């Protein structure tokens, strides 16, 4: 089954002298296969804390970390090598997350934006946990209608860093946002690419078909985690998830 992103990309360029609003049509070129990884968190939980960094090794489509290698790291059989760049990038993201949420809230004055640090579990698969950066609440009904996920691009030379401009540049986060939408049972996720120079927001609509393709790979990987047996290098759905 061909997986097409049912997404609408919104681009908001927020600058010091004003805010410009641009509508970006779906970019069909989403060939960069980077996706969701559920890290082991605590006892018996797979969580998306580092989602978007490891690109779904659980499903076998990570271009840098093979599925078996990730299994070894998560089960303590192998220690992940120190990565100075990754550490600095993570620190940068944490430092700027609050500012990004504030910029987003200023754009969505008709919604209540609630920063989030709560772990939400899947209603059926309780070992799946999601932690979105903020909840988008309808001010009239008080209902959570969507979620916000913030990404802060980083480079050694920050003067060259700009927000992602196209859906193809940000599409590798598709599995993360689909996983979060499934866990929180909401219909959209706004993914914000934030820099100090400006911000770009992409709207992803919930795609239940994509989730149904991804779930078997996660279940299989989790089963190998619990049994302490190595998984195969690829899951049967890996090629579909890469599209």
C-alpha positions as CSV (number, residue, x, y, z in Angstrom):
1,X,0.0,0.0,0.0
2,X,1.4,3.4,-1.0
3,X,1.6,5.7,2.0
4,X,0.8,9.3,1.0
5,X,1.0,12.0,3.7
6,X,-2.5,13.4,4.3
7,X,-1.0,16.7,5.4
8,X,-1.5,20.4,5.1
9,X,1.6,22.4,5.5
10,X,1.3,25.8,7.1
11,X,4.3,28.1,7.0
12,X,4.4,31.0,9.5
13,X,7.5,33.1,9.2
14,X,7.8,34.9,12.5
15,X,10.3,37.7,12.4
16,X,11.3,40.5,14.9
17,X,9.5,43.1,12.8
18,X,6.4,41.2,12.1
19,X,4.8,37.9,11.2
20,X,4.2,36.8,7.7
21,X,1.7,34.0,6.8
22,X,2.3,31.7,3.8
23,X,0.4,28.7,2.7
24,X,2.5,25.8,1.4
25,X,1.0,23.0,-0.6
26,X,1.9,19.4,0.0
27,X,5.4,18.6,-1.3
28,X,5.3,15.1,-2.8
29,X,9.0,14.7,-2.6
30,X,9.4,13.2,0.9
31,X,12.2,10.8,0.2
32,X,14.2,11.3,3.4
33,X,13.3,8.3,5.5
34,X,13.8,9.4,9.1
35,X,11.1,8.4,11.5
36,X,9.9,7.3,14.9
37,X,11.9,5.6,17.6
38,X,10.3,4.5,20.8
39,X,13.0,4.4,23.5
40,X,12.7,2.2,26.5
41,X,11.7,4.5,29.4
42,X,11.4,3.1,32.9
43,X,10.0,-0.4,33.3
44,X,8.0,-1.8,30.4
45,X,7.4,1.4,28.4
46,X,8.4,2.5,24.9
47,X,8.3,6.2,24.7
48,X,8.9,8.8,21.9
49,X,11.2,11.1,24.0
50,X,13.9,10.9,21.3
51,X,11.5,10.6,18.4
52,X,12.8,12.0,15.2
53,X,16.4,11.5,16.2
54,X,16.8,7.7,15.7
55,X,14.4,7.3,12.7
56,X,12.5,4.2,13.7
57,X,15.2,1.5,14.1
58,X,12.4,-0.5,15.6
59,X,10.9,-0.8,12.1
60,X,14.2,-1.3,10.5
61,X,14.5,1.9,8.4
62,X,17.1,3.8,10.3
63,X,19.9,4.7,7.8
64,X,22.6,4.9,10.5
65,X,21.6,2.7,13.4
66,X,20.6,-0.9,12.4
67,X,17.7,-2.5,14.1
68,X,19.8,-5.1,16.0
69,X,22.3,-2.4,17.1
70,X,19.4,-0.4,18.6
71,X,18.1,-3.5,20.4
72,X,21.5,-4.0,21.9
73,X,21.6,-0.4,23.1
74,X,18.2,-0.5,24.7
75,X,18.8,-3.9,26.4
76,X,22.1,-2.7,27.8
77,X,24.2,-5.1,25.7
78,X,26.0,-2.3,24.0
79,X,26.7,1.3,25.1
80,X,25.8,4.0,22.7
81,X,28.8,6.0,21.6
82,X,29.1,9.6,22.8
83,X,28.1,12.0,20.1
84,X,29.0,15.6,20.9
85,X,27.0,17.1,18.0
86,X,23.8,15.2,19.1
87,X,24.3,16.3,22.7
88,X,24.6,20.0,21.7
89,X,21.6,19.7,19.3
90,X,19.5,18.2,22.1
91,X,20.6,21.0,24.6
92,X,19.8,23.6,22.0
93,X,16.3,22.2,21.5
94,X,15.5,22.1,25.2
95,X,16.8,25.6,25.6
96,X,14.5,27.0,22.9
97,X,11.4,24.9,23.3
98,X,9.6,27.4,25.6
99,X,10.3,30.3,23.3
100,X,8.9,28.3,20.4
101,X,5.7,27.5,22.2
102,X,5.2,31.2,23.0
103,X,5.6,32.2,19.4
104,X,3.1,29.5,18.4
105,X,0.6,30.7,21.0
106,X,0.9,34.3,19.7
107,X,-0.3,33.0,16.3
108,X,-3.2,30.9,17.6
109,X,-4.9,33.5,19.7
110,X,-8.3,31.7,19.4
111,X,-6.8,28.5,21.0
112,X,-5.4,27.8,24.4
113,X,-1.9,26.4,24.1
114,X,-0.8,24.4,27.1
115,X,2.9,23.4,27.5
116,X,3.0,19.7,28.3
117,X,5.3,17.4,30.2
118,X,2.8,14.6,30.9
119,X,3.3,11.1,29.6
120,X,0.3,9.8,27.7
121,X,-0.2,6.1,27.2
122,X,-1.9,4.4,24.3
123,X,-5.3,3.2,25.5
124,X,-4.8,-0.3,24.2
125,X,-1.0,-0.8,23.9
126,X,-0.1,0.6,27.4
127,X,3.6,0.2,26.7
128,X,3.4,3.0,24.1
129,X,3.9,6.5,25.6
130,X,3.9,9.9,23.9
131,X,5.0,13.3,25.3
132,X,4.0,16.1,22.9
133,X,5.5,19.6,23.6
134,X,2.1,21.3,24.0
135,X,-1.7,20.6,23.8
136,X,-3.9,22.7,21.6
137,X,-7.2,23.3,23.3
138,X,-10.5,24.7,21.9
139,X,-11.3,27.7,24.1
140,X,-15.1,27.2,23.5
141,X,-15.3,23.5,24.3
142,X,-12.3,23.0,26.5
143,X,-11.4,19.9,24.5
144,X,-7.9,19.0,23.3
145,X,-8.2,19.1,19.5
146,X,-4.5,18.9,18.5
147,X,-0.9,18.8,19.6
148,X,2.2,20.8,19.0
149,X,5.6,19.3,18.5
150,X,8.7,21.6,18.3
151,X,11.9,21.0,16.4
152,X,14.9,23.4,16.7
153,X,17.4,22.9,13.9
154,X,21.0,23.1,15.0
155,X,24.4,23.4,13.4
156,X,27.9,24.2,14.6
157,X,27.5,27.5,12.7
158,X,24.1,28.8,13.9
159,X,24.3,31.8,11.6
160,X,23.6,29.5,8.7
161,X,20.6,27.8,10.3
162,X,17.1,28.6,9.0
163,X,13.7,26.9,9.5
164,X,12.7,23.9,7.3
165,X,10.9,25.3,4.2
166,X,9.3,22.3,2.6
167,X,7.3,19.2,3.5
168,X,10.1,17.0,2.1
169,X,12.6,18.6,4.6
170,X,10.4,17.8,7.6
171,X,8.5,14.6,6.4
172,X,10.9,12.3,8.3
173,X,8.9,13.2,11.5
174,X,5.7,11.8,10.0
175,X,5.8,8.6,12.1
176,X,6.4,10.6,15.3
177,X,3.4,12.9,14.9
178,X,1.2,10.0,13.7
179,X,2.2,8.0,16.8
180,X,1.4,11.0,19.1
181,X,-2.0,11.6,17.4
182,X,-2.9,8.0,17.8
183,X,-1.9,8.0,21.5
184,X,-3.8,11.2,22.3
185,X,-6.6,10.5,19.9
186,X,-6.5,13.9,18.1
187,X,-6.9,14.8,14.5
188,X,-3.9,17.1,13.8
189,X,-0.4,17.9,14.9
190,X,1.3,21.2,14.2
191,X,5.0,20.6,13.9
192,X,7.1,23.8,14.4
193,X,10.6,24.2,13.0
194,X,11.9,27.0,15.2
195,X,15.0,29.2,14.9
196,X,15.8,32.6,16.4
197,X,15.5,34.0,12.9
198,X,12.0,32.7,12.2
199,X,9.6,29.8,12.5
200,X,7.9,27.4,10.1
201,X,4.8,25.4,11.1
202,X,3.6,22.3,9.2
203,X,0.2,20.8,9.9
204,X,0.0,17.0,9.7
205,X,-3.5,15.4,9.7
206,X,-4.0,12.1,11.3
207,X,-3.4,9.1,9.0
208,X,-4.8,6.0,10.5
209,X,-3.6,3.8,7.6
210,X,0.0,4.9,8.3
211,X,-0.4,4.0,11.9
212,X,-1.7,0.5,11.1
213,X,1.4,0.0,8.9
214,X,3.7,1.1,11.7
215,X,2.2,-0.7,14.7
216,X,3.1,-4.2,13.7
217,X,6.8,-3.2,13.5
218,X,6.6,-1.6,17.0
219,X,4.8,-4.6,18.5
220,X,7.4,-7.0,17.0
221,X,10.3,-5.0,18.3
222,X,8.7,-4.7,21.7
223,X,8.2,-8.5,21.8
224,X,11.9,-9.0,21.1
225,X,12.7,-6.5,23.9
226,X,10.7,-8.4,26.4
227,X,12.0,-11.8,25.3
228,X,15.6,-10.5,25.2
229,X,16.0,-12.0,21.7
230,X,17.5,-10.0,18.7
231,X,15.0,-8.8,16.1
232,X,15.5,-9.1,12.3
233,X,17.3,-6.3,10.5
234,X,14.1,-5.4,8.6
235,X,10.4,-5.6,9.3
236,X,8.0,-6.6,6.5
237,X,6.5,-3.1,6.6
238,X,9.8,-1.2,6.5
239,X,9.7,-0.3,2.8
240,X,6.2,1.0,3.1
241,X,7.1,3.2,6.0
242,X,10.0,4.7,4.1
243,X,7.7,6.0,1.3
